Amino acid sequence: MTSFVADKRLLEVYPCLMDVCPEDWAEASSEVRIFSAQPRLFQREEAVSYGMLLLSGSARISQIGEDGSERVVNKLHPGEFCALHVLSGLSGRDFPAVIEAETDVEALFVSKRSFLRWVIEYESIRKTVFGNLMEGIMHMGEQLQAKKSKKLDRQLAEALLSITSEQQPVLRMTHSKLASEIGTAREVVSRTLKLFERQGLVEQGRGWVRIIRRTELEAILGD
């Protein structure tokens, strides 16, 4: 693992890891994994054995309800720690969420035992982890308040625009996934997408949506 410790890219993304000694890296059994967009990259099965650090790309964190439903509660970016994973590990409880790749993702997996020990023993890591936790709690509160005050068409337009771009206008995601993204029912998303389609803003098929008139979709956010 010594060669990976010296990887400047890792330390640029997670400078707090600079304090981890070579012996601790060796015990961590670290491994870099690459994922394409959309698949699940971290869930309860992985959380039993590993800690995960995002090196590139972005991911969404979805909480699993008792009825099996999923609700997006936060996003994960390089340099951040998943607060739910840290808290579930420190409390000895099961990881109550799944993490899905929003874009192509590169992630570092380390043993869960090593990761939790680093949080406890290394001050720089502990400060970063709990700093992320505080920011995450504040962000989720802000998101909840914002969702309450936004109309659904604005929420959906914002979600479509944030996940696509001029260069990549196609979103490959089911209506159910979009519904979990903005915290509403699938039927509501389907009706709103049909409205957007009639207005010529998008076209859609099974499991995909293409942005046709991006500028006019952006104008919905300003209404």
Residue pairs with C-beta under 8 A, 6 or more apart in sequence:
1 22
1 25
1 26
1 28
1 30
2 22
2 25
2 26
4 10
4 25
4 30
4 32
5 17
5 20
5 22
5 25
9 55
10 17
10 55
10 108
11 17
11 18
13 53
13 55
13 56
13 78
13 79
14 53
14 79
14 128
15 124
16 122
16 124
16 125
16 127
16 128
17 125
18 124
19 122
19 123
19 124
19 125
20 118
20 122
20 125
24 114
24 117
24 118
27 111
27 114
28 110
28 111
28 114
28 115
29 110
29 111
29 114
30 108
30 109
30 110
31 108
31 109
31 110
32 55
32 106
32 107
32 108
32 109
33 41
33 106
33 107
33 109
34 104
34 105
34 106
34 107
35 41
35 57
35 101
35 104
35 105
35 106
35 107
36 101
36 104
37 101
37 102
37 103
37 104
37 105
37 172
38 100
38 101
38 172
38 173
39 100
39 101
40 98
40 99
40 100
40 101
41 52
41 59
41 99
41 100
41 101
41 105
41 107
42 50
42 52
42 59
42 82
42 85
42 98
42 99
42 107
43 95
43 97
43 98
43 99
44 94
44 95
44 98
46 52
46 109
47 85
47 88
47 89
47 94
47 95
47 112
48 95
48 112
49 111
49 112
50 109
50 110
50 111
50 112
50 115
51 85
51 89
51 109
51 110
51 111
51 112
51 114
51 115
51 116
52 82
52 85
52 99
52 107
52 108
52 109
53 81
53 107
53 108
53 110
54 76
54 77
54 78
54 79
54 80
54 105
54 106
54 107
55 78
55 106
55 107
55 108
56 78
56 104
56 105
56 106
57 78
57 101
57 102
57 103
57 104
57 105
57 106
58 75
58 76
58 77
58 102
58 103
58 105
59 75
59 76
59 99
59 100
59 101
59 102
59 105
60 72
60 74
60 75
60 76
60 99
60 100
60 102
60 181
61 72
61 73
61 74
61 75
61 76
61 82
61 84
61 97
61 98
61 99
62 70
62 71
62 72
62 73
62 97
62 98
62 99
62 100
62 180
63 70
63 71
63 73
63 84
63 96
63 97
64 70
64 96
64 97
64 98
65 71
69 180
70 98
70 180
71 180
71 183
72 180
72 181
72 182
72 183
73 84
73 97
73 140
74 83
74 136
74 139
74 140
74 143
75 102
76 82
76 99
80 132
81 128
81 129
81 132
81 133
82 97
82 99
83 129
83 132
83 133
83 136
83 137
84 95
84 96
84 97
85 95
85 97
86 116
86 119
86 129
86 133
87 133
88 94
88 95
88 96
89 95
89 112
89 115
89 116
90 116
90 119
102 163
118 125
119 125
119 126
119 129
120 126
147 155
147 182
147 183
150 158
152 182
152 184
152 188
152 192
153 192
153 195
153 196
153 220
154 220
154 221
154 223
155 182
155 184
156 178
156 182
156 189
156 192
156 193
156 196
157 196
157 217
157 218
157 220
157 221
158 221
159 178
159 181
159 182
160 171
160 202
160 209
160 211
160 217
161 211
161 214
161 217
161 218
161 221
163 171
163 173
164 170
164 171
164 211
166 214
169 210
169 211
169 212
169 214
170 208
170 209
170 210
170 211
171 208
171 209
171 210
171 211
172 207
172 208
173 181
173 207
173 208
173 209
174 207
175 186
175 189
175 190
175 193
176 186
178 186
178 189
178 193
178 209
179 185
179 186
179 188
179 189
182 189
193 202
193 204
193 209
196 202
196 217
197 203
197 204
199 216
200 212
200 213
201 211
201 212
201 213
201 216
201 217
202 209
202 210
202 211
202 212
202 217
203 209
203 210
203 212
204 210
211 217
